Amino acid sequence: MASGPARVVFTSGFAARYTNGVREFDVWASNMRQVIKAMDDMFPGLGEHLEEETTLAINGEYHETGYFQPVPPGAEVFFIPRIEGG
């Protein structure tokens, strides 16, 4: 599978907490493991927050955050904070 730049998008609240307010990043990756590693390389510790606190949508389709979930070239990867119930 060819890899390509994926557009990683965060909500404004998540970005304010973890990426100094930056909401969008271009990441070269062919699967979610590579996306999460690239984001963790930019913001150490972020990978753990992505795995534990978010749900994932790739090109508008929801997925479990799985390491080997393919990321097509040019895909939009949207991390959505999970809503905690009480």
N, CA, C and O atoms as a CHARMM CRD file, in Angstrom:
* protein
*
  344
    1    1 MET  N      0.84900  -1.19100   0.00000 PROA 1      0.00000
    2    1 MET  CA     0.00000   0.00000   0.00000 PROA 1      0.00000
    3    1 MET  C      0.88500   1.24100   0.00000 PROA 1      0.00000
    4    1 MET  O      1.82400   1.35000   0.78900 PROA 1      0.00000
    5    2 ALA  N      0.58300   2.14100  -0.86400 PROA 2      0.00000
    6    2 ALA  CA     1.35000   3.38600  -0.92900 PROA 2      0.00000
    7    2 ALA  C      0.98100   4.27400   0.25000 PROA 2      0.00000
    8    2 ALA  O     -0.18200   4.36700   0.64200 PROA 2      0.00000
    9    3 SER  N      1.97800   4.91100   0.79300 PROA 3      0.00000
   10    3 SER  CA     1.68300   5.84300   1.87700 PROA 3      0.00000
   11    3 SER  C      1.59800   7.25200   1.31000 PROA 3      0.00000
   12    3 SER  O      2.13000   7.53100   0.23600 PROA 3      0.00000
   13    4 GLY  N      0.94200   8.11700   2.01800 PROA 4      0.00000
   14    4 GLY  CA     0.80900   9.49600   1.58300 PROA 4      0.00000
   15    4 GLY  C      0.49200  10.36600   2.76600 PROA 4      0.00000
   16    4 GLY  O      0.24300   9.86300   3.86200 PROA 4      0.00000
   17    5 PRO  N      0.49500  11.66900   2.56100 PROA 5      0.00000
   18    5 PRO  CA     0.21000  12.54300   3.69400 PROA 5      0.00000
   19    5 PRO  C     -1.26800  12.45700   4.07200 PROA 5      0.00000
   20    5 PRO  O     -2.15300  12.62200   3.23300 PROA 5      0.00000
   21    6 ALA  N     -1.50200  12.20000   5.32600 PROA 6      0.00000
   22    6 ALA  CA    -2.85700  12.22900   5.86800 PROA 6      0.00000
   23    6 ALA  C     -3.01700  13.54300   6.61600 PROA 6      0.00000
   24    6 ALA  O     -2.05700  14.05900   7.18900 PROA 6      0.00000
   25    7 ARG  N     -4.20400  14.07300   6.61000 PROA 7      0.00000
   26    7 ARG  CA    -4.50600  15.29400   7.36000 PROA 7      0.00000
   27    7 ARG  C     -5.07600  14.86500   8.70100 PROA 7      0.00000
   28    7 ARG  O     -6.16800  14.29900   8.75800 PROA 7      0.00000
   29    8 VAL  N     -4.35300  15.12800   9.77500 PROA 8      0.00000
   30    8 VAL  CA    -4.79800  14.80200  11.12900 PROA 8      0.00000
   31    8 VAL  C     -5.48000  16.03700  11.69700 PROA 8      0.00000
   32    8 VAL  O     -4.92100  17.13300  11.66200 PROA 8      0.00000
   33    9 VAL  N     -6.69500  15.85700  12.22400 PROA 9      0.00000
   34    9 VAL  CA    -7.49400  16.97800  12.71600 PROA 9      0.00000
   35    9 VAL  C     -7.93800  16.69800  14.14800 PROA 9      0.00000
   36    9 VAL  O     -8.38500  15.59700  14.47000 PROA 9      0.00000
   37   10 PHE  N     -7.80900  17.71200  14.99900 PROA 10     0.00000
   38   10 PHE  CA    -8.27200  17.64000  16.38900 PROA 10     0.00000
   39   10 PHE  C     -9.36100  18.67800  16.62500 PROA 10     0.00000
   40   10 PHE  O     -9.44600  19.67600  15.91000 PROA 10     0.00000
   41   11 THR  N    -10.19300  18.43500  17.63500 PROA 11     0.00000
   42   11 THR  CA   -11.14900  19.46600  18.04200 PROA 11     0.00000
   43   11 THR  C    -10.36600  20.61900  18.66600 PROA 11     0.00000
   44   11 THR  O     -9.22400  20.43800  19.08900 PROA 11     0.00000
   45   12 SER  N    -10.96900  21.78600  18.72400 PROA 12     0.00000
   46   12 SER  CA   -10.26900  22.94100  19.28100 PROA 12     0.00000
   47   12 SER  C     -9.91600  22.72800  20.75000 PROA 12     0.00000
   48   12 SER  O     -8.84100  23.13600  21.18700 PROA 12     0.00000
   49   13 GLY  N    -10.80300  22.09500  21.51800 PROA 13     0.00000
   50   13 GLY  CA   -10.52000  21.84800  22.93700 PROA 13     0.00000
   51   13 GLY  C     -9.35500  20.89300  23.12500 PROA 13     0.00000
   52   13 GLY  O     -8.48700  21.12800  23.96600 PROA 13     0.00000
   53   14 PHE  N     -9.32900  19.81600  22.34700 PROA 14     0.00000
   54   14 PHE  CA    -8.24100  18.85100  22.44300 PROA 14     0.00000
   55   14 PHE  C     -6.93100  19.51300  22.02000 PROA 14     0.00000
   56   14 PHE  O     -5.90000  19.32200  22.66600 PROA 14     0.00000
   57   15 ALA  N     -6.97100  20.28500  20.94200 PROA 15     0.00000
   58   15 ALA  CA    -5.77000  20.97700  20.46600 PROA 15     0.00000
   59   15 ALA  C     -5.25000  21.96400  21.50800 PROA 15     0.00000
   60   15 ALA  O     -4.04000  22.09100  21.69500 PROA 15     0.00000
   61   16 ALA  N     -6.15700  22.66000  22.18200 PROA 16     0.00000
   62   16 ALA  CA    -5.74300  23.62100  23.20600 PROA 16     0.00000
   63   16 ALA  C     -5.01700  22.90800  24.35000 PROA 16     0.00000
   64   16 ALA  O     -4.07800  23.45500  24.93000 PROA 16     0.00000
   65   17 ARG  N     -5.45300  21.68700  24.67200 PROA 17     0.00000
   66   17 ARG  CA    -4.83600  20.93900  25.77200 PROA 17     0.00000
   67   17 ARG  C     -3.49100  20.33300  25.40200 PROA 17     0.00000
   68   17 ARG  O     -2.58300  20.28800  26.23300 PROA 17     0.00000
   69   18 TYR  N     -3.35000  19.85800  24.14400 PROA 18     0.00000
   70   18 TYR  CA    -2.19600  19.02000  23.83800 PROA 18     0.00000
   71   18 TYR  C     -1.27400  19.50700  22.72500 PROA 18     0.00000
   72   18 TYR  O     -0.11700  19.08600  22.67900 PROA 18     0.00000
   73   19 THR  N     -1.73600  20.37300  21.83100 PROA 19     0.00000
   74   19 THR  CA    -0.89500  20.74500  20.68000 PROA 19     0.00000
   75   19 THR  C     -0.74300  22.25400  20.52900 PROA 19     0.00000
   76   19 THR  O     -0.59200  22.76000  19.41700 PROA 19     0.00000
   77   20 ASN  N     -0.78400  22.96800  21.64200 PROA 20     0.00000
   78   20 ASN  CA    -0.62200  24.42500  21.63700 PROA 20     0.00000
   79   20 ASN  C     -1.63100  25.11000  20.72100 PROA 20     0.00000
   80   20 ASN  O     -1.34400  26.15600  20.14000 PROA 20     0.00000
   81   21 GLY  N     -2.81900  24.51000  20.59700 PROA 21     0.00000
   82   21 GLY  CA    -3.89300  25.11000  19.82600 PROA 21     0.00000
   83   21 GLY  C     -3.87200  24.78900  18.33700 PROA 21     0.00000
   84   21 GLY  O     -4.79000  25.18000  17.61600 PROA 21     0.00000
   85   22 VAL  N     -2.84400  24.08500  17.85700 PROA 22     0.00000
   86   22 VAL  CA    -2.79000  23.72200  16.44400 PROA 22     0.00000
   87   22 VAL  C     -3.74600  22.55200  16.22400 PROA 22     0.00000
   88   22 VAL  O     -3.65500  21.53100  16.90700 PROA 22     0.00000
   89   23 ARG  N     -4.66700  22.70800  15.26200 PROA 23     0.00000
   90   23 ARG  CA    -5.71800  21.70100  15.05300 PROA 23     0.00000
   91   23 ARG  C     -5.43900  20.73900  13.91900 PROA 23     0.00000
   92   23 ARG  O     -5.99000  19.63800  13.91900 PROA 23     0.00000
   93   24 GLU  N     -4.60200  21.10200  12.94300 PROA 24     0.00000
   94   24 GLU  CA    -4.40800  20.25800  11.76700 PROA 24     0.00000
   95   24 GLU  C     -2.92300  20.03600  11.48800 PROA 24     0.00000
   96   24 GLU  O     -2.09600  20.93900  11.62000 PROA 24     0.00000
   97   25 PHE  N     -2.62100  18.81000  11.10000 PROA 25     0.00000
   98   25 PHE  CA    -1.24600  18.40600  10.79200 PROA 25     0.00000
   99   25 PHE  C     -1.25800  17.50200   9.57200 PROA 25     0.00000
  100   25 PHE  O     -2.19300  16.72200   9.39200 PROA 25     0.00000
  101   26 ASP  N     -0.23600  17.59200   8.73300 PROA 26     0.00000
  102   26 ASP  CA    -0.04600  16.62900   7.65600 PROA 26     0.00000
  103   26 ASP  C      0.96800  15.60300   8.14100 PROA 26     0.00000
  104   26 ASP  O      2.06300  15.95300   8.58200 PROA 26     0.00000
  105   27 VAL  N      0.58600  14.32700   8.05300 PROA 27     0.00000
  106   27 VAL  CA     1.41600  13.24200   8.55900 PROA 27     0.00000
  107   27 VAL  C      1.54000  12.17700   7.47300 PROA 27     0.00000
  108   27 VAL  O      0.54200  11.75800   6.88700 PROA 27     0.00000
  109   28 TRP  N      2.76200  11.74700   7.21300 PROA 28     0.00000
  110   28 TRP  CA     2.97600  10.65000   6.26200 PROA 28     0.00000
  111   28 TRP  C      2.81400   9.34700   7.01700 PROA 28     0.00000
  112   28 TRP  O      3.58000   9.05300   7.93400 PROA 28     0.00000
  113   29 ALA  N      1.80500   8.55800   6.62800 PROA 29     0.00000
  114   29 ALA  CA     1.52700   7.30900   7.33000 PROA 29     0.00000
  115   29 ALA  C      0.66500   6.41500   6.45400 PROA 29     0.00000
  116   29 ALA  O     -0.11100   6.89600   5.62900 PROA 29     0.00000
  117   30 SER  N      0.81000   5.10400   6.64300 PROA 30     0.00000
  118   30 SER  CA    -0.05900   4.16900   5.93400 PROA 30     0.00000
  119   30 SER  C     -0.98900   3.43400   6.89000 PROA 30     0.00000
  120   30 SER  O     -1.90500   2.73800   6.45100 PROA 30     0.00000
  121   31 ASN  N     -0.75700   3.58700   8.22000 PROA 31     0.00000
  122   31 ASN  CA    -1.66600   2.99400   9.20200 PROA 31     0.00000
  123   31 ASN  C     -1.69600   3.86200  10.46600 PROA 31     0.00000
  124   31 ASN  O     -0.90900   4.79700  10.61300 PROA 31     0.00000
  125   32 MET  N     -2.61600   3.53200  11.36700 PROA 32     0.00000
  126   32 MET  CA    -2.80000   4.36100  12.56100 PROA 32     0.00000
  127   32 MET  C     -1.59400   4.33500  13.49100 PROA 32     0.00000
  128   32 MET  O     -1.31700   5.33100  14.15900 PROA 32     0.00000
  129   33 ARG  N     -0.88100   3.23300  13.54800 PROA 33     0.00000
  130   33 ARG  CA     0.31500   3.18200  14.39600 PROA 33     0.00000
  131   33 ARG  C      1.28400   4.28700  13.97600 PROA 33     0.00000
  132   33 ARG  O      1.85400   4.97100  14.82600 PROA 33     0.00000
  133   34 GLN  N      1.46900   4.46000  12.66700 PROA 34     0.00000
  134   34 GLN  CA     2.37500   5.49200  12.17600 PROA 34     0.00000
  135   34 GLN  C      1.84100   6.89200  12.45700 PROA 34     0.00000
  136   34 GLN  O      2.61400   7.79700  12.77200 PROA 34     0.00000
  137   35 VAL  N      0.52500   7.08100  12.34500 PROA 35     0.00000
  138   35 VAL  CA    -0.07400   8.38800  12.65900 PROA 35     0.00000
  139   35 VAL  C      0.16300   8.72600  14.12200 PROA 35     0.00000
  140   35 VAL  O      0.63100   9.81800  14.44400 PROA 35     0.00000
  141   36 ILE  N     -0.15700   7.79200  15.00600 PROA 36     0.00000
  142   36 ILE  CA    -0.01100   8.03800  16.44900 PROA 36     0.00000
  143   36 ILE  C      1.45300   8.27500  16.79600 PROA 36     0.00000
  144   36 ILE  O      1.75400   9.16200  17.59500 PROA 36     0.00000
  145   37 LYS  N      2.37300   7.50200  16.21400 PROA 37     0.00000
  146   37 LYS  CA     3.80500   7.69700  16.49300 PROA 37     0.00000
  147   37 LYS  C      4.27100   9.06500  16.01700 PROA 37     0.00000
  148   37 LYS  O      5.02400   9.73900  16.72000 PROA 37     0.00000
  149   38 ALA  N      3.83100   9.48700  14.82700 PROA 38     0.00000
  150   38 ALA  CA     4.23700  10.79300  14.30700 PROA 38     0.00000
  151   38 ALA  C      3.74900  11.91300  15.22700 PROA 38     0.00000
  152   38 ALA  O      4.48600  12.86100  15.49500 PROA 38     0.00000
  153   39 MET  N      2.51600  11.80400  15.70900 PROA 39     0.00000
  154   39 MET  CA     1.98900  12.83700  16.60600 PROA 39     0.00000
  155   39 MET  C      2.71900  12.80300  17.94900 PROA 39     0.00000
  156   39 MET  O      2.97500  13.85000  18.54400 PROA 39     0.00000
  157   40 ASP  N      3.05400  11.60800  18.42400 PROA 40     0.00000
  158   40 ASP  CA     3.78500  11.48800  19.68400 PROA 40     0.00000
  159   40 ASP  C      5.20700  12.02100  19.54500 PROA 40     0.00000
  160   40 ASP  O      5.75800  12.56900  20.50000 PROA 40     0.00000
  161   41 ASP  N      5.80500  11.86700  18.37000 PROA 41     0.00000
  162   41 ASP  CA     7.14500  12.42300  18.13200 PROA 41     0.00000
  163   41 ASP  C      7.10200  13.95300  18.19900 PROA 41     0.00000
  164   41 ASP  O      8.02100  14.58100  18.72500 PROA 41     0.00000
  165   42 MET  N      6.02600  14.55000  17.66300 PROA 42     0.00000
  166   42 MET  CA     5.89600  16.01600  17.68700 PROA 42     0.00000
  167   42 MET  C      5.55900  16.53600  19.07800 PROA 42     0.00000
  168   42 MET  O      6.04100  17.58900  19.49500 PROA 42     0.00000
  169   43 PHE  N      4.72400  15.78100  19.79000 PROA 43     0.00000
  170   43 PHE  CA     4.24400  16.17900  21.11700 PROA 43     0.00000
  171   43 PHE  C      4.38000  14.97500  22.04700 PROA 43     0.00000
  172   43 PHE  O      3.43900  14.19500  22.19500 PROA 43     0.00000
  173   44 PRO  N      5.55800  14.82000  22.68000 PROA 44     0.00000
  174   44 PRO  CA     5.79400  13.64700  23.52000 PROA 44     0.00000
  175   44 PRO  C      4.67900  13.44200  24.55100 PROA 44     0.00000
  176   44 PRO  O      4.28700  14.36200  25.27000 PROA 44     0.00000
  177   45 GLY  N      4.18700  12.19800  24.59400 PROA 45     0.00000
  178   45 GLY  CA     3.09800  11.84600  25.50200 PROA 45     0.00000
  179   45 GLY  C      1.73300  11.90300  24.85000 PROA 45     0.00000
  180   45 GLY  O      0.77000  11.36300  25.39400 PROA 45     0.00000
  181   46 LEU  N      1.62500  12.55000  23.68700 PROA 46     0.00000
  182   46 LEU  CA     0.32800  12.69800  23.02900 PROA 46     0.00000
  183   46 LEU  C     -0.23400  11.36000  22.57700 PROA 46     0.00000
  184   46 LEU  O     -1.44900  11.16300  22.61000 PROA 46     0.00000
  185   47 GLY  N      0.61800  10.43900  22.15700 PROA 47     0.00000
  186   47 GLY  CA     0.14700   9.13700  21.68000 PROA 47     0.00000
  187   47 GLY  C     -0.72700   8.43900  22.70000 PROA 47     0.00000
  188   47 GLY  O     -1.76100   7.87000  22.35000 PROA 47     0.00000
  189   48 GLU  N     -0.32200   8.47600  23.95700 PROA 48     0.00000
  190   48 GLU  CA    -1.10400   7.84000  25.02200 PROA 48     0.00000
  191   48 GLU  C     -2.48300   8.49500  25.14900 PROA 48     0.00000
  192   48 GLU  O     -3.48600   7.80000  25.31600 PROA 48     0.00000
  193   49 HSD  N     -2.53500   9.82000  25.07000 PROA 49     0.00000
  194   49 HSD  CA    -3.82300  10.52000  25.14700 PROA 49     0.00000
  195   49 HSD  C     -4.70700  10.16400  23.95600 PROA 49     0.00000
  196   49 HSD  O     -5.91600   9.99500  24.11400 PROA 49     0.00000
  197   50 LEU  N     -4.12000  10.05000  22.77000 PROA 50     0.00000
  198   50 LEU  CA    -4.89400   9.69100  21.58300 PROA 50     0.00000
  199   50 LEU  C     -5.51000   8.30500  21.74100 PROA 50     0.00000
  200   50 LEU  O     -6.67400   8.09300  21.40000 PROA 50     0.00000
  201   51 GLU  N     -4.72500   7.36700  22.25800 PROA 51     0.00000
  202   51 GLU  CA    -5.20400   5.99500  22.42500 PROA 51     0.00000
  203   51 GLU  C     -6.28600   5.89500  23.49900 PROA 51     0.00000
  204   51 GLU  O     -7.24800   5.14400  23.34000 PROA 51     0.00000
  205   52 GLU  N     -6.13700   6.64000  24.58100 PROA 52     0.00000
  206   52 GLU  CA    -7.03200   6.48300  25.72700 PROA 52     0.00000
  207   52 GLU  C     -8.23000   7.42500  25.72600 PROA 52     0.00000
  208   52 GLU  O     -9.24900   7.11900  26.34600 PROA 52     0.00000
  209   53 GLU  N     -8.13100   8.55600  25.05000 PROA 53     0.00000
  210   53 GLU  CA    -9.14900   9.59500  25.21000 PROA 53     0.00000
  211   53 GLU  C     -9.93400   9.92000  23.94900 PROA 53     0.00000
  212   53 GLU  O    -10.80300  10.79100  23.98200 PROA 53     0.00000
  213   54 THR  N     -9.65000   9.24000  22.82800 PROA 54     0.00000
  214   54 THR  CA   -10.31200   9.63200  21.59100 PROA 54     0.00000
  215   54 THR  C    -10.93200   8.44800  20.85800 PROA 54     0.00000
  216   54 THR  O    -10.55800   7.29200  21.05500 PROA 54     0.00000
  217   55 THR  N    -11.88400   8.78200  20.01500 PROA 55     0.00000
  218   55 THR  CA   -12.44700   7.88700  19.01400 PROA 55     0.00000
  219   55 THR  C    -11.92000   8.39200  17.68400 PROA 55     0.00000
  220   55 THR  O    -11.54700   9.55900  17.56100 PROA 55     0.00000
  221   56 LEU  N    -11.88900   7.53000  16.70500 PROA 56     0.00000
  222   56 LEU  CA   -11.22800   7.83000  15.44800 PROA 56     0.00000
  223   56 LEU  C    -12.21600   7.81500  14.28900 PROA 56     0.00000
  224   56 LEU  O    -13.06400   6.92700  14.19900 PROA 56     0.00000
  225   57 ALA  N    -12.10400   8.79800  13.40400 PROA 57     0.00000
  226   57 ALA  CA   -12.83500   8.76700  12.13200 PROA 57     0.00000
  227   57 ALA  C    -11.82100   8.95300  11.01200 PROA 57     0.00000
  228   57 ALA  O    -11.01500   9.88300  11.03700 PROA 57     0.00000
  229   58 ILE  N    -11.87100   8.05400  10.02600 PROA 58     0.00000
  230   58 ILE  CA   -11.01800   8.16200   8.84500 PROA 58     0.00000
  231   58 ILE  C    -11.94500   8.41300   7.66800 PROA 58     0.00000
  232   58 ILE  O    -12.78900   7.58100   7.33500 PROA 58     0.00000
  233   59 ASN  N    -11.77500   9.57800   7.04200 PROA 59     0.00000
  234   59 ASN  CA   -12.64200   9.97500   5.92800 PROA 59     0.00000
  235   59 ASN  C    -14.12500   9.85700   6.29200 PROA 59     0.00000
  236   59 ASN  O    -14.94400   9.41600   5.48600 PROA 59     0.00000
  237   60 GLY  N    -14.44900  10.26100   7.52800 PROA 60     0.00000
  238   60 GLY  CA   -15.84100  10.30000   7.95800 PROA 60     0.00000
  239   60 GLY  C    -16.39600   8.98800   8.47600 PROA 60     0.00000
  240   60 GLY  O    -17.55300   8.94800   8.89500 PROA 60     0.00000
  241   61 GLU  N    -15.61600   7.90500   8.46500 PROA 61     0.00000
  242   61 GLU  CA   -16.06900   6.61800   8.98200 PROA 61     0.00000
  243   61 GLU  C    -15.42400   6.36300  10.33400 PROA 61     0.00000
  244   61 GLU  O    -14.20600   6.45400  10.48300 PROA 61     0.00000
  245   62 TYR  N    -16.26400   6.04100  11.32400 PROA 62     0.00000
  246   62 TYR  CA   -15.76700   5.79900  12.67700 PROA 62     0.00000
  247   62 TYR  C    -15.09800   4.43000  12.77600 PROA 62     0.00000
  248   62 TYR  O    -15.54600   3.45200  12.17700 PROA 62     0.00000
  249   63 HSD  N    -14.00800   4.38900  13.55300 PROA 63     0.00000
  250   63 HSD  CA   -13.24800   3.15800  13.77100 PROA 63     0.00000
  251   63 HSD  C    -12.79900   3.11500  15.21900 PROA 63     0.00000
  252   63 HSD  O    -12.67600   4.14700  15.87800 PROA 63     0.00000
  253   64 GLU  N    -12.55500   1.90300  15.70500 PROA 64     0.00000
  254   64 GLU  CA   -11.83700   1.76400  16.96600 PROA 64     0.00000
  255   64 GLU  C    -10.40000   2.19600  16.68800 PROA 64     0.00000
  256   64 GLU  O     -9.90000   2.00400  15.57900 PROA 64     0.00000
  257   65 THR  N     -9.73300   2.77400  17.68200 PROA 65     0.00000
  258   65 THR  CA    -8.34500   3.16600  17.48200 PROA 65     0.00000
  259   65 THR  C     -7.50700   1.89400  17.44300 PROA 65     0.00000
  260   65 THR  O     -7.11200   1.37000  18.48400 PROA 65     0.00000
  261   66 GLY  N     -7.23900   1.40300  16.24300 PROA 66     0.00000
  262   66 GLY  CA    -6.45900   0.18600  16.05200 PROA 66     0.00000
  263   66 GLY  C     -5.15800   0.52500  15.35400 PROA 66     0.00000
  264   66 GLY  O     -5.13500   1.29400  14.39300 PROA 66     0.00000
  265   67 TYR  N     -4.08200  -0.05200  15.84300 PROA 67     0.00000
  266   67 TYR  CA    -2.76100   0.27900  15.30200 PROA 67     0.00000
  267   67 TYR  C     -2.64500   0.02300  13.81000 PROA 67     0.00000
  268   67 TYR  O     -1.98400   0.78200  13.10200 PROA 67     0.00000
  269   68 PHE  N     -3.28100  -1.04300  13.32100 PROA 68     0.00000
  270   68 PHE  CA    -3.05800  -1.42400  11.93400 PROA 68     0.00000
  271   68 PHE  C     -4.19400  -1.00300  11.01700 PROA 68     0.00000
  272   68 PHE  O     -4.26100  -1.44400   9.87000 PROA 68     0.00000
  273   69 GLN  N     -5.08900  -0.15100  11.51100 PROA 69     0.00000
  274   69 GLN  CA    -6.15100   0.39800  10.66800 PROA 69     0.00000
  275   69 GLN  C     -5.48300   1.16300   9.53000 PROA 69     0.00000
  276   69 GLN  O     -4.70700   2.08200   9.79100 PROA 69     0.00000
  277   70 PRO  N     -5.76200   0.80800   8.26400 PROA 70     0.00000
  278   70 PRO  CA    -5.11000   1.50400   7.15200 PROA 70     0.00000
  279   70 PRO  C     -5.53200   2.97500   7.05000 PROA 70     0.00000
  280   70 PRO  O     -6.66600   3.34200   7.35700 PROA 70     0.00000
  281   71 VAL  N     -4.59800   3.78500   6.61700 PROA 71     0.00000
  282   71 VAL  CA    -4.85400   5.20300   6.37600 PROA 71     0.00000
  283   71 VAL  C     -4.53200   5.45300   4.90300 PROA 71     0.00000
  284   71 VAL  O     -3.36200   5.50900   4.52600 PROA 71     0.00000
  285   72 PRO  N     -5.57000   5.60700   4.06000 PROA 72     0.00000
  286   72 PRO  CA    -5.32100   5.81200   2.62900 PROA 72     0.00000
  287   72 PRO  C     -4.59100   7.13100   2.36600 PROA 72     0.00000
  288   72 PRO  O     -4.72200   8.06800   3.15400 PROA 72     0.00000
  289   73 PRO  N     -3.83000   7.22100   1.28000 PROA 73     0.00000
  290   73 PRO  CA    -3.17600   8.48500   0.93000 PROA 73     0.00000
  291   73 PRO  C     -4.20600   9.61000   0.83700 PROA 73     0.00000
  292   73 PRO  O     -5.26300   9.45300   0.22700 PROA 73     0.00000
  293   74 GLY  N     -3.88200  10.73300   1.44500 PROA 74     0.00000
  294   74 GLY  CA    -4.77100  11.89000   1.40500 PROA 74     0.00000
  295   74 GLY  C     -5.95600  11.83000   2.35000 PROA 74     0.00000
  296   74 GLY  O     -6.83500  12.69100   2.29300 PROA 74     0.00000
  297   75 ALA  N     -5.99700  10.83100   3.21600 PROA 75     0.00000
  298   75 ALA  CA    -7.13500  10.67300   4.12500 PROA 75     0.00000
  299   75 ALA  C     -7.18800  11.78900   5.16600 PROA 75     0.00000
  300   75 ALA  O     -6.17000  12.39200   5.50700 PROA 75     0.00000
  301   76 GLU  N     -8.40300  12.05100   5.66400 PROA 76     0.00000
  302   76 GLU  CA    -8.56600  12.92600   6.82600 PROA 76     0.00000
  303   76 GLU  C     -8.78300  12.03300   8.03000 PROA 76     0.00000
  304   76 GLU  O     -9.71600  11.23100   8.06800 PROA 76     0.00000
  305   77 VAL  N     -7.90800  12.18100   9.01500 PROA 77     0.00000
  306   77 VAL  CA    -7.97000  11.41000  10.25500 PROA 77     0.00000
  307   77 VAL  C     -8.40600  12.37200  11.34900 PROA 77     0.00000
  308   77 VAL  O     -7.68000  13.30200  11.69800 PROA 77     0.00000
  309   78 PHE  N     -9.59400  12.14100  11.88400 PROA 78     0.00000
  310   78 PHE  CA   -10.15700  13.04400  12.88300 PROA 78     0.00000
  311   78 PHE  C    -10.21300  12.32100  14.21500 PROA 78     0.00000
  312   78 PHE  O    -10.85900  11.28000  14.33400 PROA 78     0.00000
  313   79 PHE  N     -9.53600  12.87000  15.22000 PROA 79     0.00000
  314   79 PHE  CA    -9.56900  12.31700  16.57000 PROA 79     0.00000
  315   79 PHE  C    -10.63800  13.07200  17.35800 PROA 79     0.00000
  316   79 PHE  O    -10.57600  14.29500  17.48800 PROA 79     0.00000
  317   80 ILE  N    -11.61100  12.33900  17.87800 PROA 80     0.00000
  318   80 ILE  CA   -12.74300  12.92800  18.57900 PROA 80     0.00000
  319   80 ILE  C    -12.66400  12.53200  20.05400 PROA 80     0.00000
  320   80 ILE  O    -12.65000  11.34400  20.37300 PROA 80     0.00000
  321   81 PRO  N    -12.61300  13.51700  20.95600 PROA 81     0.00000
  322   81 PRO  CA   -12.56400  13.16100  22.37900 PROA 81     0.00000
  323   81 PRO  C    -13.80400  12.36200  22.77500 PROA 81     0.00000
  324   81 PRO  O    -14.92800  12.68600  22.39300 PROA 81     0.00000
  325   82 ARG  N    -13.56000  11.31100  23.55200 PROA 82     0.00000
  326   82 ARG  CA   -14.65000  10.47000  24.05500 PROA 82     0.00000
  327   82 ARG  C    -15.41600  11.24900  25.11400 PROA 82     0.00000
  328   82 ARG  O    -14.84200  12.03900  25.86400 PROA 82     0.00000
  329   83 ILE  N    -16.70400  11.01500  25.15800 PROA 83     0.00000
  330   83 ILE  CA   -17.53600  11.62900  26.19300 PROA 83     0.00000
  331   83 ILE  C    -17.63400  10.62300  27.34200 PROA 83     0.00000
  332   83 ILE  O    -18.02500   9.47200  27.15000 PROA 83     0.00000
  333   84 GLU  N    -17.27500  11.07900  28.52000 PROA 84     0.00000
  334   84 GLU  CA   -17.31500  10.20800  29.68600 PROA 84     0.00000
  335   84 GLU  C    -18.68100  10.29500  30.34300 PROA 84     0.00000
  336   84 GLU  O    -19.21900  11.38100  30.55500 PROA 84     0.00000
  337   85 GLY  N    -19.22500   9.14100  30.65800 PROA 85     0.00000
  338   85 GLY  CA   -20.50900   9.09500  31.34500 PROA 85     0.00000
  339   85 GLY  C    -20.30900   9.08200  32.85300 PROA 85     0.00000
  340   85 GLY  O    -19.24000   8.73000  33.35100 PROA 85     0.00000
  341   86 GLY  N    -21.34100   9.46500  33.55800 PROA 86     0.00000
  342   86 GLY  CA   -21.20900   9.50800  35.00900 PROA 86     0.00000
  343   86 GLY  C    -22.20700   8.66000  35.69900 PROA 86     0.00000
  344   86 GLY  O    -22.21800   8.59600  36.92900 PROA 86     0.00000
